[in-house]
């Protein structure tokens, strides 16, 4: 494991790349998590540029499995997934069995895309309900509905009395 003197210090990209290779080779999930903890784009880019090509597919598959098992981690792991595809695109494009190797990733993306319209629809309904609630809270006045009706009735009776008195004067 890598010893870091400061809690905020980032190990050298060579060290992270070495840790990443070791984690992928030994299938050491704890060590892989330690490496994937780093999220600075520059650190991720430099680390992945030092990753041997033989470990590119296993890294993509490991990240895909992690996102599949815990979708809430998708946004933090996407940094690594995106960068590995950018850094090693030539290798990925020239690999003859890339479609088969990336099938779990395709499935995961399709699943997320299928859920997206449903989530957008739900979000719209929730926003509508919240807006209705805010509107009803804004419309509430300190007077109770009964007292408001009494005031309206009194105002109407007074107006009728005024009309009757005017007709009698004529």
Backbone as a ProteinNet text record, in pm:
[ID]
protein_1_A
[PRIMARY]
XXXXXXXXXXXXXXXXXXXXXXXXXXXXXXXXXXXXXXXXXXXXXXXXXXXXXXXXXXXXXXXXXXXXXXXXXXXXXXXXXXXXXXXXXXXXXXXXXXXXXXXXXXXXXXXXXXXXXXXXXXXXXXXXXXXXXXXXXXXXXXXXXXXXXXXXXXXXXXXXXXXXXXXXXX
[TERTIARY]
82.8	0	87.5	32.1	108.4	98	211.5	213.1	221.7	126.9	122.5	143.5	237.3	271.8	161.9	101.1	-3.8	-137.4	-243.9	-374.8	-425.3	-378.6	-421.2	-323.1	-208	-106.8	-150.6	-119.6	-151.7	-22.8	-25	96.4	129.6	251.1	295.5	216.3	189.8	115.3	178.9	312.3	379.2	337.6	330.8	291.8	146.9	59.8	-80.9	-97.9	-25.9	-33.8	14.3	120.8	172.3	70.5	8.7	-95.1	-214.2	-250.2	-362.8	-334.5	-215.9	-176.5	-178.6	-124	-120.8	-263.3	-350.6	-489.2	-562	-541.2	-608.7	-553.5	-421.6	-359	-401.8	-400	-433.3	-583.1	-659.6	-803.3	-826.8	-745.2	-751.5	-847.5	-969.4	-1072.8	-1041.9	-982.2	-947.9	-843.5	-742.2	-639	-695.3	-781.9	-845.4	-929.8	-1002.5	-1082.3	-992.9	-878.1	-784.3	-737.4	-710.7	-667	-782.4	-901	-1016.7	-1067.6	-1016.3	-1052.8	-1006.5	-898.5	-844.2	-930.2	-970.9	-1065.8	-1018.7	-901.9	-853	-826.2	-882.6	-864.7	-718.9	-633.6	-491.7	-427.4	-459.9	-406	-455.8	-584.4	-643.8	-581.5	-568	-511.2	-366.7	-284.3	-143.8	-130.8	-215.6	-211	-247.7	-354.9	-400.9	-307.2	-233.5	-136.9	-22	-1.4	104.7	52.9	-76.6	-136.4	-103.4	-48.6	-19.7	-149	-139.1	-256.9	-327	-251.7	-312.5	-408.1	-403.8	-489.7	-606.3	-616.4	-722.2	-860.2	-878	-1008.3	-1044.5	-952.6	-988.2	-1029.1	-966.6	-1004.7	-1146.3	-1176.7	-1311.4	-1414.4	-1383.7	-1476.8	-1494.6	-1387.2	-1396.2	-1479.9	-1457.8	-1535.4	-1682.4	-1708.1	-1846.3	-1915.2	-1846	-1903.3	-1933.9	-1846.6	-1867.3	-1988.9	-2003.9	-2119.4	-2247.5	-2238.5	-2355.3	-2401.1	-2306	-2342.7	-2388.6	-2339.2	-2379	-2389.9	-2505.6	-2522.2	-2495.4	-2508.8	-2484.9	-2338.7	-2250.8	-2108.9	-2076	-2175.9	-2153.9	-2084.2	-2126	-2067.4	-1920.5	-1881.4	-1740.3	-1653.7	-1708.3	-1629.9	-1628.2	-1723.4	-1727.6	-1603.3	-1545.6	-1421.3	-1314	-1299.5	-1200.1	-1238.6	-1364	-1411	-1392.9	-1431.8	-1418.4	-1271.4	-1188.5	-1047.6	-975.4	-1008.6	-943.2	-982.1	-1105	-1147.3	-1080.8	-1059.3	-991.2	-842.9	-780.8	-636.3	-600.3	-681.4	-648.8	-744.6	-799.7	-895.8	-836	-710.4	-647.6	-643.6	-605.5	-601.4	-742.2	-839	-975.7	-1033.7	-1006.4	-1058	-992.1	-868.7	-798.6	-818.3	-878.9	-901.4	-1014.3	-988.3	-1088.9	-1211.6	-1193.4	-1305	-1356.3	-1346.6	-1385.4	-1535.6	-1616.9	-1762.2	-1800.9	-1740.4	-1770.7	-1720.9	-1603.5	-1547	-1625.4	-1683.6	-1757	-1907.8	-1951.4	-2094.7	-2157.8	-2093.5	-2153.8	-2169.9	-2075.6	-2085.5	-2200.8	-2214.8	-2327.1	-2459.6	-2470	-2591.7	-2622.7	-2520.8	-2536.7	-2584.5	-2525	-2564.5	-2707.5	-2743.1	-2880	-2981.1	-2947.9	-3036.6	-3057.5	-2948.7	-2958.3	-3041.5	-3020.3	-3094.7	-3243.3	-3277.4	-3418	-3485.6	-3412.7	-3469.4	-3479.3	-3401	-3393.9	-3529.1	-3603	-3732.4	-3829.8	-3828	-3915.9	-3879.3	-3750.2	-3705.2	-3740.2	-3727.8	-3762.7	-3912.4	-3993.4	-4138.1	-4173.2	-4110.1	-4132	-4088.4	-3973.9	-3925.2	-4025.2	-4080.9	-4180.6	-4304	-4351	-4467.8	-4438.2	-4320.4	-4282.5	-4272.7	-4215.8	-4204.6	-4342.2	-4435.1	-4571.6	-4638.7	-4623.8	-4681.6	-4622.6	-4492.2	-4427.1	-4472.4	-4489.1	-4535.3	-4678	-4763.8	-4901.1	-4901.7	-4816.9	-4808.8	-4762.3	-4659	-4610.4	-4719.3	-4792.7	-4899.6	-5009.4	-5047.7	-5153.3	-5106	-4978.8	-4925.6	-4923	-4894.4	-4891.6	-5032.4	-5133.5	-5271.3	-5335.7	-5280.6	-5338.8	-5327.3	-5439.5	-5437.2	-5460.9	-5432.9	-5449.5	-5595.5	-5690.9	-5832.3	-5880	-5971.1	-6026.5	-6129.7	-6161.4	-6259.3	-6395.7	-6437.1	-6566.6	-6571.6	-6467.5	-6467.4	-6462.9	-6397.3	-6394.1	-6533.9	-6608.7	-6743.8	-6834.6	-6819.5	-6900.4	-6874.8	-6747.8	-6715.4	-6775.4	-6771.2	-6827.7	-6978.4	-7045.3	-7190.4	-7228.8	-7156.2	-7184.3	-7167.2	-7065.6	-7042	-7153.3	-7207	-7314.9	-7444.3	-7474.8	-7596.2	-7592.9	-7479	-7465.5	-7490	-7444.1	-7464.1	-7611.2	-7681	-7824.5	-7902.2	-7864.5	-7930.5	-7915.3	-7797.6	-7772.2	-7861	-7878.4	-7961.1	-8107.1	-8154	-8292.7	-8319.7	-8226.4	-8245.6	-8246	-8166.2	-8164.9	-8297.1	-8358.1	-8484.4	-8597.8	-8590.8	-8695.9	-8688.3	-8567.5	-8549.6	-8614.1	-8624.5	-8675.9	-8819.6
-117	0	123.6	233.2	356	439.9	481.6	568.3	711.8	792.8	932.9	1014.7	1108.3	1185.7	1283.7	1349.8	1446	1388.5	1420.6	1365.5	1418.8	1535.5	1594	1568.9	1510.8	1489.6	1379.5	1402.5	1305.2	1234.4	1101.5	1030.6	1058.7	1033.7	1053.9	962.1	1007.6	924.9	787.2	782.1	652.5	557.2	608	526.4	481.5	573.9	537.7	435.6	453.8	358.4	220.6	218.2	91.8	26.8	107.9	55.9	2.3	72.6	32.6	-100.9	-115.7	-241.7	-354.5	-329.3	-430.8	-468.6	-370.3	-397.4	-479.5	-446.1	-519	-660.2	-675.6	-807.2	-900.4	-849.2	-931.4	-932	-855.9	-838.5	-794.2	-698.2	-642.6	-524.2	-548	-445.1	-326.4	-352.2	-243.1	-150	-206.7	-125.9	-49.2	-114.3	-47.1	70.8	52.1	161	278.1	244.3	348.5	431.7	366.3	438.3	520.2	460.2	528	643.4	650.8	759.8	895.4	896.7	1021.4	1065.4	1193	1240.9	1361.7	1414.4	1529.7	1485.2	1555.4	1514.9	1501.5	1589.5	1583.8	1456	1422.1	1301.6	1177.3	1175.1	1060.5	1045.9	1156.2	1153.1	1101.9	1154.7	1112.8	967.3	925	785.6	691.7	723.4	635.8	637.4	746.1	748.9	651.5	613.7	519.2	376.3	356.8	224.4	138.5	19.1	-69.2	-108.5	-125.3	-156.8	-285.7	-379.4	-506.5	-489.9	-375	-352.4	-256.9	-210.7	-115.7	-181.3	-293.9	-363.5	-408.4	-469.8	-507.1	-386.6	-270	-151	-108	-103.6	-65.7	-162.3	-290.9	-390.3	-375.1	-346.7	-327.8	-205.4	-97.9	24.3	0.9	-68.7	-100.2	-182.4	-281.5	-364.2	-279.4	-186.2	-100.9	-10	45.4	131	48	-72.2	-160.1	-201.6	-229.3	-272.9	-156.5	-35.9	81	202.1	219.3	326.6	466.7	487.7	621.1	664.2	569.4	602.1	636	631.1	653.7	783.5	890.9	1021.2	1029.5	969.9	976.5	880.4	767.6	670.9	702.7	782.8	821.6	899.9	970.8	1044.9	948.7	836.6	737	668.8	634.4	564.8	651.4	775.5	867.7	886.4	906.6	933.7	812	693.1	573.9	557	592.1	581.3	688.3	805.2	910.9	877.8	839.6	813.5	693.9	591.3	467.7	439.7	543.9	524.6	451	476.2	406.7	256.5	218.8	77	17.4	89	37.7	22.7	118.3	111.2	0.3	-32.1	-134.6	-274.9	-286.4	-416.1	-489.6	-611.8	-683.1	-728.3	-756.6	-805.8	-700.7	-574.6	-466.4	-468.4	-500.8	-501.7	-603.2	-720.1	-823.4	-780.9	-719.3	-677.3	-562	-479.6	-364.8	-388.4	-509.4	-541.4	-506.2	-537.3	-497.2	-344.8	-270.6	-124.4	-76.8	-134.6	-100.7	-127.6	-242	-280.7	-180.4	-142.3	-46.8	89.4	135.5	263.8	256.4	147.3	131.2	131.5	64.9	60.3	200.8	276.8	413.7	501.6	485.1	564.7	530	404	363.9	423	438.9	494.3	646	710.5	856.4	923.3	884.2	950.2	932.3	817.4	793.9	887.3	905.6	995.2	1140.1	1180.9	1317.2	1340.8	1242.2	1253.1	1265	1183.4	1188.1	1322.9	1372.5	1501.7	1611.9	1607.2	1706.3	1702.9	1583.5	1570.4	1623.4	1592.2	1642.3	1794.4	1851.8	1997.1	2061.2	1998.6	2049.8	2047.6	1937.4	1927.9	2031.3	2048.4	2147.6	2288.8	2317.4	2449.4	2473.9	2372.7	2386.1	2411.7	2344.1	2362.8	2504.2	2551.9	2687.1	2789.7	2767.9	2859.9	2862.1	2744.6	2739.4	2802	2788.8	2852.5	3004	3052.4	3196.4	3255.8	3178.6	3226.3	3230.5	3161.1	3158.8	3297.5	3342.9	3472.6	3450	3550	3532.6	3518.2	3561.4	3548.2	3407	3358.6	3226.3	3237.7	3130.1	3136.4	3184.6	3149.9	3190.9	3342.7	3401	3545.4	3619.8	3562.4	3626.5	3626.6	3517.2	3510.4	3609.5	3621.9	3716.6	3858.6	3891.8	4025.2	4051.1	3950.6	3966.1	3984.8	3905.2	3916	4051.3	4101.1	4231.4	4340.9	4329.6	4428.4	4427.2	4311.2	4301.8	4356.7	4328	4377.1	4528.9	4583.3	4728.6	4793.4	4731.5	4784.4	4779.4	4670.4	4658.2	4764.2	4789.9	4891.6	5028.3	5057.6	5186.2	5202.4	5093.1	5097.8	5123	5055.2	5070.8	5213.2	5270.9	5406.3	5507.5	5483	5573.8	5569.1	5446.7	5435	5498.8	5495.4	5555.3	5707.5	5763.4	5908	5963.7	5890	5940	5945.4
0	0	0	-45.2	-60.8	65	116.7	234.8	188.6	233.3	195	321.2	315.2	433.9	472.7	378.6	406.3	361.5	434	399.5	265.6	222.2	95.7	-18.3	10.5	-92.1	-188.2	-313.9	-417.8	-456.3	-459.4	-499.8	-646.7	-680.9	-818.7	-912.3	-1034.9	-1129.7	-1153.7	-1149.3	-1164.9	-1053.7	-931	-816.6	-828.5	-868.7	-885.5	-997.7	-1105	-1216.3	-1171.3	-1094.4	-1042.5	-948.4	-863.6	-774.6	-854.2	-958.7	-1042.5	-1111.4	-1165.9	-1229.6	-1127.2	-1010	-904.9	-863.2	-848.4	-808.1	-914.1	-1040.9	-1148.6	-1164.5	-1149.7	-1163.6	-1051	-929.5	-812.5	-781.9	-859.1	-833.6	-689.2	-647.3	-512.1	-512.9	-465.3	-469.7	-378	-264.3	-171.4	-232.4	-293.8	-356.9	-476.9	-552.2	-666.1	-617.8	-508.7	-451.3	-408.8	-353.7	-310.8	-429.8	-540.7	-660.7	-718.8	-726.1	-785.1	-698	-577.9	-486.8	-540.6	-614.9	-669.2	-787.4	-785.3	-885	-964.8	-931.6	-1007.5	-1150.5	-1247.7	-1387.8	-1430.6	-1382.9	-1420.6	-1365.6	-1241.8	-1178.9	-1251.9	-1281.7	-1352	-1489.8	-1560.8	-1695.8	-1695.3	-1604.9	-1600	-1556.7	-1464.5	-1419.1	-1533.4	-1604.8	-1713	-1833.4	-1850.7	-1961.5	-1936.5	-1810.6	-1775.1	-1759.3	-1780.7	-1767.1	-1888.8	-1866.8	-1980.7	-2053.4	-2184.5	-2265.7	-2222.5	-2170.7	-2129.1	-2010.6	-1944.5	-1827.2	-1856.1	-1979.8	-2014.7	-2004.7	-2070.9	-2069.5	-1927.9	-1853.6	-1716	-1630.1	-1651.5	-1575.9	-1612.9	-1740.6	-1785.3	-1728	-1731.3	-1677.3	-1526.3	-1455.7	-1310.1	-1275	-1346.8	-1321.2	-1354.1	-1464.5	-1503.9	-1396.1	-1341.6	-1234	-1111.1	-1078.6	-961.3	-980.8	-1099.7	-1127.6	-1128.9	-1184.2	-1191	-1051.1	-963.2	-828	-740	-768	-687.9	-781.4	-846	-944.5	-891.9	-763.3	-708.1	-722.3	-746.9	-766.2	-910.9	-995.7	-1138.5	-1170.7	-1106.2	-1140.5	-1102.5	-990.6	-951.7	-1033.7	-1074.1	-1151.5	-1301	-1344.4	-1485.4	-1524.7	-1429.8	-1456	-1506.8	-1437.7	-1475.7	-1607.1	-1621.4	-1741	-1865.5	-1855	-1967.6	-2005.8	-1905.4	-1933.3	-1990.2	-1943.7	-1999.2	-2146	-2179.4	-2319.9	-2406.6	-2351.4	-2426.2	-2442.2	-2332.5	-2333.9	-2421.6	-2418.6	-2490.5	-2605.7	-2667.8	-2776.6	-2895.2	-2926.8	-3040.5	-3016.6	-2896.7	-2862	-2866	-2809.9	-2805.8	-2946.2	-3033.1	-3169.9	-3251.8	-3220.1	-3296.7	-3239.8	-3125	-3061.8	-3134.3	-3181.7	-3260.7	-3178.6	-3052	-2971.5	-2872.9	-2912.8	-2823.2	-2793.5	-2892.7	-2871.8	-2764.9	-2769.9	-2669.3	-2530.8	-2526.4	-2398.2	-2333.6	-2416.6	-2364.2	-2354.4	-2381.4	-2375.5	-2240.1	-2126.4	-1998	-1984.7	-2038.8	-2035.2	-2123.1	-2243.3	-2330.6	-2260.2	-2193.7	-2123	-2012	-1938	-1828	-1880.2	-1987.7	-2047.1	-2098.5	-2166	-2215.3	-2101.8	-1993.9	-1878.4	-1821.5	-1810.4	-1759.2	-1853.7	-1983.7	-2081.4	-2079.9	-2056.7	-2049	-1926.1	-1817.9	-1695.4	-1699.1	-1780.9	-1782.2	-1810.3	-1915.6	-1940.4	-1823.8	-1760.1	-1645.4	-1530.3	-1507.8	-1401	-1431.4	-1556	-1596	-1575.7	-1611.5	-1593.9	-1445.3	-1363.7	-1219	-1162.1	-1207.4	-1161.3	-1196.4	-1314.5	-1355.4	-1266.6	-1234.3	-1146.7	-1006.8	-955.8	-823.2	-821.7	-925.5	-933.1	-940	-1013.5	-1022	-885	-812.9	-678.8	-584.3	-589.7	-504.5	-539.3	-665.9	-709.5	-661.6	-671.9	-622.7	-472.4	-401	-256	-221.9	-293.9	-269.3	-299.6	-407.2	-445.9	-340.7	-291.2	-189.9	-58.5	-25.6	94.5	79.1	-41.1	-66.8	-61.3	-103.7	-107.2	29.8	126.8	260.5	322.5	382.3	450.3	598.5	681.8	825.9	866.5	782.2	814	783.7	864.2	838.5	727.2	658.3	549.1	597.7	720.3	772.6	788.1	846.1	866	733.2	632.5	500.9	440	454.2	400.3	471.8	600.5	676.9	629.7	606.4	559	421.5	335.1	201.7	209.5	293.4	307.4	364.7	461.4	519.9	416.1	335.1	229.7	127.8	92.9	-4.4	53.7	181	244.6	253.6	286.2	294.9	160.1	55	-79.1	-115.4	-77	-104.6	-28.2	95.9	176.4	111.8	58.5	-6.2	-129	-205	-325.2	-288.1	-180.8	-138.9	-91.9	-18.4	31.8	-82	-185.9	-300.4	-373.1	-387.6	-458.9	-379.4	-248.9	-166.8	-174.9	-191.1	-197.2	-323.3	-425.3	-551.3	-550.8
[MASK]
++++++++++++++++++++++++++++++++++++++++++++++++++++++++++++++++++++++++++++++++++++++++++++++++++++++++++++++++++++++++++++++++++++++++++++++++++++++++++++++++++++++++++

